[in-house]
Amino acid sequence: MKLKTMTMEWTGNELILIDQRKIPLKEEYMTCKTYEEVAIAIKEMVVRGAPAIGASAAFGYVLGAKKFNVNTFEELKEKMFHVKEVLANTRPTAVNLFWALERMEKTLLNFGKLDGIVEKLEEEAMAIANEDIEANRRMGKFGAKLLKDGDTVLTHCNAGALATVDYGTALGVIRAAVEEGKKIKVYADETRPYLQGARLTAWELMKDGIDVTLISDNMSGWAMKLGKINAVIVGADRVAANGDVANKIGTYMVAVLAKRHGIPFYVAAPTSTIDLNTKTGKDIPIEERRHTEVTHCGGTQIAPDNVKVFNPAFDVTDAELITAIITEKGVVYPPYEENLKKLFEE
């Protein structure tokens, strides 16, 4: 079983990830031969984006199963509990990580025997990856209907092929609209402090030949006031049961500005990102990252020594600010608490 996309390659024995820390200046790859190396890749943001993290963790789980030479299924089960824990402890906010690991563990426990277990787990990881690609394409088709020919879309962070196994969520909607023949332009927020918009989104869209303009984060409100933006589309790392959305830090600010200017604010997220067990955004754990991401830029210090730093990687956008949530099962409108549940009743 093999898989190769812009984001990742699975050879059967290795997970090869494009190092997103190096884009756009270099296209380098990290080869993960163990589950520990996959965990490092997730934690250090070699791979990022909720769906991509989930799929990477699934392949990491397979590498864990391949590592152990055990005599009984019970021995393997105990060791795999540890593998799951190591992978789960990498990043706390993206629910796809835990969803994928739960799915892999369920496959392990349901299979219940040593003979053939590695092949069964690899089959499940491949299913997770391929389902993500298909979900993104379906999501793109649903979302493309919300965009008109000639629209200019504002994005925040990177919710493209690099954030998924392939195609993308928010950028998948834009790609689908362009594939339908619509002329769509994009304004990409740079997304401080990690610059995913500047480094990754601009790079992806330019590769696809899609008209993209890069702006700094503090320009988005003015661009809206000048009438340059027709819609905002972002991805998500977790959607709570009431429709609150955790996404890259700065998303909440963009949503408030969009509301002020009467601009539709859309979230594109697969159903694997919807967490009905999390009631509201207040219950979503928010990852805080190292201070040097704020005090340094490109390895150069830009702030005084020993300055205090607050560096949450995500924020929560209230459901009332969100026009609609685009999923692979269709476009969901308020009331979200009621309508998100319906996605799982089919």
Phi, psi and omega per residue, in radians:
M1 nan 2.221 -3.097
K2 -2.391 2.689 -3.137
L3 -2.562 2.414 3.065
K4 -2.553 2.106 3.080
T5 -2.357 -3.105 3.082
M6 -1.040 -0.633 -3.013
T7 -1.467 -0.725 -2.990
M8 -2.621 2.751 3.024
E9 -2.337 2.271 3.048
W10 -1.941 2.085 -3.085
T11 -1.680 -0.191 -3.029
G12 1.909 -0.473 3.118
N13 -2.248 -0.211 -3.100
E14 -2.461 2.611 2.972
L15 -1.919 2.042 -3.113
I16 -1.852 2.132 -3.060
L17 -2.047 2.358 2.999
I18 -1.179 2.303 -3.075
D19 -1.389 1.742 -3.035
Q20 -1.258 -0.163 3.059
R21 -1.273 -0.387 -3.032
K22 -1.683 -0.340 3.133
I23 -1.203 2.456 0.159
P24 -1.707 0.014 -3.034
L25 -1.302 -0.554 -3.135
K26 -2.443 2.595 3.004
E27 -1.955 1.584 -3.133
E28 -2.007 2.816 -3.050
Y29 -2.255 2.571 3.058
M30 -1.954 2.196 3.127
T31 -1.705 2.106 -3.128
C32 -1.842 2.070 -3.136
K33 -1.849 -0.157 -3.138
T34 -2.353 2.840 3.108
Y35 -1.170 -0.509 3.097
E36 -1.122 -0.680 3.121
E37 -1.199 -0.612 3.055
V38 -1.116 -0.740 3.120
A39 -1.048 -0.739 3.107
I40 -1.109 -0.736 -3.126
A41 -1.077 -0.669 3.119
I42 -1.238 -0.831 -3.081
K43 -1.121 -0.669 -3.083
E44 -1.589 0.110 3.034
M45 1.148 0.502 2.892
V46 -1.063 -0.756 3.001
V47 -2.037 2.420 -3.139
R48 -2.638 2.966 -2.991
G49 1.705 2.225 -2.977
A50 -0.924 -0.914 -3.125
P51 -1.107 -0.670 3.132
A52 -1.161 -0.656 3.092
I53 -1.102 -0.769 -3.139
G54 -1.063 -0.831 -3.136
A55 -1.140 -0.704 3.115
S56 -1.081 -0.734 3.115
A57 -1.100 -0.656 3.117
A58 -1.087 -0.776 3.099
F59 -1.199 -0.589 3.048
G60 -1.069 -0.659 3.099
Y61 -1.090 -0.705 3.093
V62 -1.100 -0.764 3.115
L63 -1.063 -0.599 3.074
G64 -1.101 -0.790 -3.133
A65 -1.131 -0.575 3.134
K66 -1.240 -0.432 -3.004
K67 -1.281 -0.602 -2.904
F68 -1.609 2.284 3.051
N69 -1.785 1.645 -3.048
V70 -2.101 2.885 -3.078
N71 -1.788 -0.363 -3.098
T72 -2.325 2.757 3.092
F73 -1.130 -0.619 3.132
E74 -1.071 -0.691 3.088
E75 -1.095 -0.790 3.140
L76 -1.097 -0.742 -3.122
K77 -1.021 -0.768 3.129
E78 -1.103 -0.738 -3.130
K79 -1.191 -0.606 -3.128
M80 -1.274 -0.466 3.006
F81 -1.032 -0.708 3.120
H82 -1.193 -0.741 3.104
V83 -0.995 -0.820 3.134
K84 -1.045 -0.741 -3.122
E85 -1.106 -0.760 3.138
V86 -1.076 -0.794 -3.120
L87 -1.221 -0.657 -3.111
A88 -1.203 -0.458 -3.074
N89 -1.499 0.186 -3.091
T90 -1.376 -0.861 -3.114
R91 -2.532 2.282 -2.952
P92 -1.573 -0.292 -2.944
T93 -1.570 -0.752 -3.062
A94 -1.223 1.978 -3.053
V95 -1.249 -0.398 3.131
N96 -1.028 -0.550 3.101
L97 -1.024 -0.873 -3.093
F98 -1.289 -0.621 3.096
W99 -1.056 -0.805 -3.119
A100 -1.159 -0.732 -3.138
L101 -1.178 -0.659 3.070
E102 -1.104 -0.708 3.134
R103 -1.143 -0.713 3.106
M104 -1.150 -0.744 3.133
E105 -1.136 -0.689 3.110
K106 -1.080 -0.696 3.090
T107 -1.082 -0.767 3.108
L108 -1.028 -0.896 -3.046
L109 -1.199 -0.640 3.138
N110 -1.226 -0.568 3.132
F111 -1.214 -0.844 2.910
G112 1.238 0.251 3.105
K113 -2.606 2.792 -3.092
L114 -1.286 -0.803 -3.031
D115 -1.110 2.006 3.101
G116 1.559 0.029 -3.048
I117 -1.180 -0.681 -3.129
V118 -1.091 -0.773 3.122
E119 -1.088 -0.684 3.141
K120 -1.145 -0.738 3.130
L121 -1.181 -0.691 3.112
E122 -1.113 -0.688 3.094
E123 -1.052 -0.700 -3.139
E124 -1.221 -0.718 3.112
A125 -1.101 -0.720 3.090
M126 -1.106 -0.659 3.116
A127 -1.106 -0.746 3.109
I128 -1.035 -0.784 -3.120
A129 -1.149 -0.841 -3.093
N130 -1.199 -0.610 3.088
E131 -1.132 -0.610 3.119
D132 -1.137 -0.757 3.127
I133 -1.061 -0.824 -3.120
E134 -1.140 -0.700 3.126
A135 -1.084 -0.719 3.140
N136 -1.103 -0.681 3.137
R137 -1.205 -0.690 3.086
R138 -1.158 -0.735 3.094
M139 -1.032 -0.730 3.131
G140 -1.043 -0.736 -3.127
K141 -1.153 -0.727 3.097
F142 -1.129 -0.782 -3.076
G143 -1.228 -0.567 -3.107
A144 -1.046 -0.503 3.137
K145 -1.157 -0.333 -3.131
L146 -1.473 -0.178 -3.104
L147 -1.855 2.450 3.112
K148 -1.768 2.692 3.070
D149 -1.005 2.220 -3.141
G150 1.671 -0.048 -3.139
D151 -1.184 2.636 2.968
T152 -2.018 2.195 -3.037
V153 -1.909 2.359 3.009
L154 -1.666 2.320 3.047
T155 -2.077 2.829 3.085
H156 -2.366 2.379 -3.073
C157 1.155 -2.701 3.108
N158 -2.215 2.017 3.079
A159 -2.176 0.851 -3.100
G160 -1.907 -2.710 3.134
A161 -1.027 -0.600 -3.113
L162 -1.198 -0.397 -3.125
A163 -1.619 -0.076 -3.097
T164 -2.288 -3.015 3.024
V165 -1.247 -0.642 3.061
D166 -2.995 2.748 3.026
Y167 1.402 -0.948 3.063
G168 1.875 2.867 3.117
T169 -1.689 -1.397 3.109
A170 -1.081 -0.797 3.110
L171 -1.242 -0.437 3.052
G172 -1.100 -0.659 3.077
V173 -1.100 -0.779 3.128
I174 -1.133 -0.775 3.116
R175 -1.030 -0.773 -3.121
A176 -1.102 -0.707 3.123
A177 -1.116 -0.713 3.113
V178 -1.154 -0.706 3.113
E179 -1.105 -0.466 3.088
E180 -1.386 -0.062 3.107
G181 1.723 0.051 3.129
K182 -1.367 2.469 3.063
K183 -1.550 1.865 -3.082
I184 -2.059 2.310 3.016
K185 -1.897 2.719 -3.093
V186 -2.261 2.365 2.886
Y187 -1.832 2.178 -3.107
A188 -1.921 2.057 2.991
D189 -1.126 2.455 -3.124
E190 -1.125 -0.585 3.087
T191 1.214 1.169 2.985
R192 -1.169 2.640 0.080
P193 -1.621 -0.139 -3.021
Y194 -1.641 -0.130 2.993
L195 1.071 0.644 3.134
Q196 -1.113 -0.590 3.119
G197 -1.182 -0.797 -3.116
A198 -1.207 -0.759 -3.034
R199 -1.445 -0.724 -2.948
L200 -1.814 -0.889 -3.098
T201 -1.113 -0.830 3.125
A202 -1.042 -0.710 3.138
W203 -1.100 -0.826 3.139
E204 -1.073 -0.857 -3.066
L205 -1.165 -0.648 3.094
M206 -1.148 -0.642 3.083
K207 -1.079 -0.601 -3.130
D208 -1.493 -0.074 -3.124
G209 1.285 0.412 3.115
I210 -1.611 2.324 -3.090
D211 -1.095 1.973 -3.110
V212 -2.268 2.403 3.070
T213 -2.103 2.214 -3.140
L214 -1.573 2.327 3.049
I215 -2.286 2.722 3.027
S216 -1.331 2.795 -3.030
D217 -1.032 -0.603 -3.079
N218 -1.447 0.168 3.087
M219 -1.739 -0.199 -2.981
S220 -1.099 -0.711 3.126
G221 -1.093 -0.725 -3.136
W222 -1.198 -0.662 3.096
A223 -1.093 -0.661 3.087
M224 -1.153 -0.782 -3.112
K225 -1.101 -0.567 3.124
L226 -1.354 -0.054 3.120
G227 1.397 0.343 -3.094
K228 -1.462 -0.243 -3.030
I229 -2.014 2.251 3.099
N230 -1.777 -0.426 -3.128
A231 -2.785 2.702 3.022
V232 -2.042 2.315 3.044
I233 -2.282 2.193 3.108
V234 -2.248 2.921 3.028
G235 -1.611 -2.824 3.128
A236 -2.735 2.586 3.030
D237 -1.784 -0.395 3.016
R238 -2.838 2.370 3.053
V239 -1.994 2.105 3.138
A240 -1.340 2.908 -3.071
A241 -1.051 -0.497 -3.123
N242 -1.578 0.053 3.121
G243 1.668 -0.069 3.008
D244 -1.102 2.500 -3.031
V245 -2.211 2.226 2.981
A246 -1.614 2.218 3.095
N247 -2.580 3.138 -3.061
K248 -0.925 2.464 -3.135
I249 -0.881 2.348 -3.076
G250 1.852 -0.285 -3.141
T251 -1.125 -0.742 -3.139
Y252 -1.025 -0.746 3.130
M253 -1.059 -0.757 3.126
V254 -1.129 -0.685 -3.138
A255 -1.127 -0.726 3.109
V256 -1.097 -0.757 3.131
L257 -1.128 -0.695 3.120
A258 -1.111 -0.730 3.108
K259 -1.063 -0.760 -3.133
R260 -1.052 -0.603 -3.053
H261 -1.782 0.133 3.086
G262 1.179 0.575 -3.114
I263 -1.817 2.273 3.134
P264 -1.080 2.403 -3.118
F265 -2.066 1.930 -3.076
Y266 -1.895 2.527 3.023
V267 -2.009 2.219 3.087
A268 -1.872 2.054 -3.066
A269 -2.681 2.362 3.064
P270 -1.209 2.822 -3.131
T271 -1.101 -0.368 3.090
S272 -1.168 -0.280 3.117
T273 -1.567 -0.205 -3.140
I274 -1.495 2.158 -3.064
D275 -2.022 1.612 -3.107
L276 -1.221 -0.229 3.089
N277 -1.414 -0.231 3.062
T278 -1.753 1.934 -2.977
K279 -1.151 -0.861 -3.111
T280 -2.422 3.019 3.115
G281 -1.077 -0.418 3.131
K282 -1.122 -0.373 -3.093
D283 -1.626 -0.016 -3.121
I284 -1.477 2.168 3.089
P285 -1.208 2.310 -3.117
I286 -1.868 2.067 -3.138
E287 -1.203 2.356 2.973
E288 -1.947 2.337 -3.033
R289 -1.927 3.058 -3.014
R290 -1.054 2.553 -3.060
H291 -1.143 -0.483 -3.076
T292 -1.147 -0.326 3.077
E293 -1.114 -0.485 3.140
V294 -1.642 -0.693 -3.063
T295 -1.397 -0.241 -3.135
H296 -2.227 2.679 3.062
C297 -2.426 2.080 -3.096
G298 1.053 0.531 3.131
G299 1.489 -0.074 3.139
T300 -1.772 2.266 3.129
Q301 -1.227 2.307 -3.109
I302 -2.166 0.098 -3.112
A303 -2.321 2.784 -3.141
P304 -1.076 2.639 3.036
D305 -0.995 2.438 3.005
N306 1.144 0.292 3.072
V307 -1.197 2.525 3.087
K308 -1.229 2.515 -3.089
V309 -2.358 2.401 2.994
F310 -2.051 2.035 -3.006
N311 -2.321 1.184 3.014
P312 -1.250 2.389 -3.110
A313 -1.411 -0.330 -3.072
F314 -2.394 2.825 2.928
D315 -2.342 3.067 -3.109
V316 -2.062 2.204 3.077
T317 -1.693 2.197 -3.105
D318 -1.154 2.521 -3.101
A319 -0.980 -0.588 -3.083
E320 -1.154 -0.286 3.126
L321 -1.585 -0.121 -3.010
I322 -1.769 2.134 -3.120
T323 -1.215 -0.764 -3.136
A324 -2.861 2.729 3.067
I325 -1.986 2.108 -3.093
I326 -1.621 2.124 3.114
T327 -2.170 3.037 3.099
E328 -1.278 -0.161 3.097
K329 -1.764 0.004 3.130
G330 2.332 3.132 -3.133
V331 -1.631 2.210 -3.097
V332 -1.817 2.247 3.114
Y333 -1.965 2.859 3.060
P334 -1.048 2.682 0.019
P335 -1.349 2.151 -3.031
Y336 -1.165 -0.667 -3.096
E337 -1.004 -0.628 3.121
E338 -1.446 -0.781 -2.976
N339 -1.414 -0.475 3.068
L340 -1.173 -0.634 3.110
K341 -1.048 -0.634 -3.087
K342 -1.085 -0.460 3.123
L343 -1.083 -0.449 -3.050
F344 -1.822 0.086 -3.132
E345 -1.636 -0.221 -3.081
E346 -1.331 nan nan
